Amino acid sequence: MAAPQTSPPESLRPDAAGQRQLDQALHWQGVGPMRRRARKLHAYVAEAHANGYRVRFWATPDMPGAARDAVWNELFDAGVDHINTDDLARCSSS
């Protein structure tokens, strides 16, 4: 396995502009279809992992319910490594 790059590719940079781009591409609150967004999410995670990076999401829905569970399930399915939440017990059991 190749060592991670010292500087992430622009598409993976965790700066404000990169975060805004990702937020715009993936903005979804767990209601309705996510098909196109799911493809972008999976591609983003795959690119990050291919470059030796882990993927962490924060500011996801945190109120218990179907919408939060749907978002978390999509993130888990895409291979996201970390999800910030105040409900650690529920997230770790999902």
C-alpha positions as a printed NumPy array, in Angstrom:
array([[  0.   ,   0.   ,   0.   ],
       [  1.343,   3.409,  -0.941],
       [  1.922,   5.989,   1.748],
       [ -0.674,   8.761,   1.951],
       [  0.122,  11.936,   0.065],
       [  1.408,  14.743,   2.248],
       [ -1.229,  17.086,   0.866],
       [ -4.701,  15.778,  -0.007],
       [ -6.021,  16.264,  -3.519],
       [ -8.145,  19.376,  -3.868],
       [-11.311,  17.27 ,  -3.972],
       [-10.512,  15.964,  -0.468],
       [ -9.272,  19.123,   1.234],
       [-11.003,  19.735,   4.545],
       [-11.036,  23.522,   4.128],
       [-14.171,  25.631,   4.225],
       [-14.569,  25.755,   0.443],
       [-14.166,  21.989,   0.126],
       [-16.641,  21.392,   2.934],
       [-19.174,  23.707,   1.263],
       [-18.786,  21.786,  -2.014],
       [-19.322,  18.48 ,  -0.272],
       [-22.271,  19.849,   1.719],
       [-23.894,  21.107,  -1.494],
       [-23.301,  17.809,  -3.256],
       [-24.589,  15.656,  -0.401],
       [-27.088,  17.868,   1.408],
       [-29.73 ,  15.395,   2.423],
       [-31.594,  15.132,   5.696],
       [-32.801,  11.546,   5.411],
       [-36.101,  12.215,   3.639],
       [-36.74 ,  11.316,   0.013],
       [-34.415,   9.7  ,  -2.523],
       [-30.634,   9.994,  -2.321],
       [-29.638,   8.063,  -5.458],
       [-27.455,  10.714,  -7.179],
       [-26.065,  11.943,  -3.898],
       [-25.275,   8.375,  -2.83 ],
       [-23.104,   7.92 ,  -5.915],
       [-21.215,  11.133,  -5.071],
       [-20.83 ,  10.048,  -1.464],
       [-19.494,   6.608,  -2.423],
       [-17.071,   8.176,  -4.941],
       [-15.838,  10.697,  -2.357],
       [-15.224,   7.981,   0.255],
       [-13.532,   5.709,  -2.303],
       [-11.206,   8.515,  -3.416],
       [-10.333,   9.383,   0.169],
       [ -9.607,   5.763,   1.053],
       [ -7.58 ,   5.255,  -2.157],
       [ -5.417,   8.191,  -1.067],
       [ -4.962,   6.817,   2.455],
       [ -7.4  ,   9.15 ,   4.216],
       [-10.221,   8.4  ,   6.633],
       [-13.601,  10.104,   6.184],
       [-15.4  ,  11.873,   9.021],
       [-18.804,  13.542,   8.878],
       [-20.158,  16.007,  11.381],
       [-23.336,  18.058,  11.548],
       [-25.456,  15.096,  10.474],
       [-29.001,  14.88 ,  11.858],
       [-28.746,  13.976,  15.548],
       [-32.368,  13.861,  16.675],
       [-33.586,  10.254,  17.048],
       [-35.849,   9.071,  14.28 ],
       [-36.114,   7.592,  10.821],
       [-34.431,  10.517,   9.047],
       [-31.319,  10.324,  11.226],
       [-31.163,   6.55 ,  10.833],
       [-31.47 ,   6.894,   7.041],
       [-28.561,   9.348,   6.902],
       [-26.398,   7.213,   9.163],
       [-27.18 ,   4.082,   7.13 ],
       [-26.143,   5.819,   3.893],
       [-22.903,   6.978,   5.521],
       [-22.19 ,   3.482,   6.876],
       [-23.005,   1.899,   3.484],
       [-20.572,   4.287,   1.767],
       [-17.788,   3.296,   4.152],
       [-17.527,   6.545,   6.118],
       [-15.072,   5.997,   8.962],
       [-16.411,   8.4  ,  11.597],
       [-19.731,  10.133,  12.314],
       [-19.861,  12.867,  14.934],
       [-22.884,  12.512,  17.186],
       [-23.979,  13.032,  20.756],
       [-25.773,   9.665,  20.633],
       [-22.716,   7.405,  20.663],
       [-24.591,   4.368,  21.954],
       [-27.125,   4.4  ,  19.111],
       [-24.539,   5.225,  16.442],
       [-22.246,   2.407,  17.51 ],
       [-25.129,  -0.073,  17.483],
       [-26.365,   0.9  ,  14.002]])
